[in-house]
Amino acid sequence: MPSPAPQVAGGPPSMSRPTDPTAQRLDAVHALHGETMGTSWSVKVVAGAGVDLHRLHAVIQAQLDRVVAQMSTWEPDSDISRFNQADAGSQVAVPAEFLQVLDCALQTARESGGCFDPTIGPLVDAWGFGPAQGAGRIPDQATLDRVRDCVAWQRIEVFREPARLRQSGGLHLDFSAIAKGYAVDLVAAQLRRMGVAAALIEVGGELYGYGRKPDGQPWQVLVETWPEADVDPEDACILSLHDLAVATSGDRWHAFEQGGVRYSHTLDPRSCRPVAHAPGAVTVIAGDAMHADAWATALTVMGADEALRFAQRRGIAARIVRRGSAGAVVTMTDAFKAHLEA
């Protein structure tokens, strides 16, 4: 689920070292960058001047590579691809991390009434958004009828100890709307184990921040809507991430036009079609990036009005931006407002 990376308020940290020998022993913010899952990643860590940034970069990249090896449908030898290609009736062993992500995906599917569905893979391919196809296209009704029975999270059979899944036939998992969030959490957990006291992790726009910067201030991020949105600067949404994650989904990323009609990459598993009136952007705050990522997608599929009612009722911290006749219309739940006031 590619999405815009919320900007760090105040701009990037300086990488220059102080000239005062005493100050050199103080912690500083170090920025690292790389690529993964067809997008970019960035990590800002608070550490002493003598930290081995090359080793830190390698450790971060290794965690992200683990996610790709397990959950990328673009990798033919990944665990998710092995399951998707397995024979009907077979059982496929999967890593514990894979099962953790699937458990979250299935929980979100149940609670959202199917607005989130990890078996959406055949539908993604049918509309030309998957690795097996090229540019987006409109599938014929026969194709949609053929894949409809395969988009059914209820058909997933999970076995534990050892972790494995049963391929009942035609199931095609796709973790695109949750894997980047999980990758953020995985990196955060690794940095904590390494003794990094504070960090801001971002993968493809999904973020998690913990600890404080050397000046005692929390990590702050500016949540964007979309480039053409006309939002008053006074309405800019700045979040402080105290052991919190934020994820954004919306209808402006990965779309195609045909016959003068714009088709969003956000697909509704219930109708097997792109969401007709998806919000321009949905931002969710949660305790971890995996859940924030999944719920941002589920709420986008619901549409702005239903999503706001659902999130308010469930206590989800959500901000929803829709296109109005006079520009962007921003609404948010009470739980989201509470984070702005914190």
Buried (B, 14 or more C-beta within 10 A) or exposed (E): BBBBBBBBBEEEBEEEEEEEEEEEEEBBBBBBEBEBBEBBBBBBBBBEEEBEEEEBBEBBBEBBBBBBBBBBBBBEEBBBBBBBEBEEEEBBEBBEBBBBBBEBBBEBBEBBEBBBBBBBBBBBBBBBBBBEEEEBBBBEEEBBEBBBEBBBBEBBEEEEEEBBBBBBEBBBBBBBBBBBBBBBBBBBEBBEEEEBBBBBBBBBBBBBBBBBBBEEEBBBBEBBBBEEBEBEEEEEBEBBBEEBBBBBBBBBBBBBEEEEEEBBBBBBBEEBBBBEEBBBBBBBBBEBBBBBBBBBBBBBBBBBEEBBEBBBEEEBBBBBBBBEEEEBBBBBBEBBEEBBEE
